[in-house]
Amino acid sequence: MAVTHTPTGIVHKGQKGGTTGCGTDTKDHPAHWINTSAKITCTKNGCK
């Protein structure tokens, strides 16, 4: 599963309501996150 950060357009590994692969908490500003099936574009450890 992947989740998109809408302000930046970066796709992270993880899902809305949890933590991304690189450690970002998607519960902070939940309106900024959308579940997606797009290819992961985050280059940080844990997501790539």
Secondary structure, DSSP 8 states (H G I E B T S, - for coil): -EEEETTTTEEEES-TTSB-TTS-BTTSSGGGEEEE-S-----STTT-
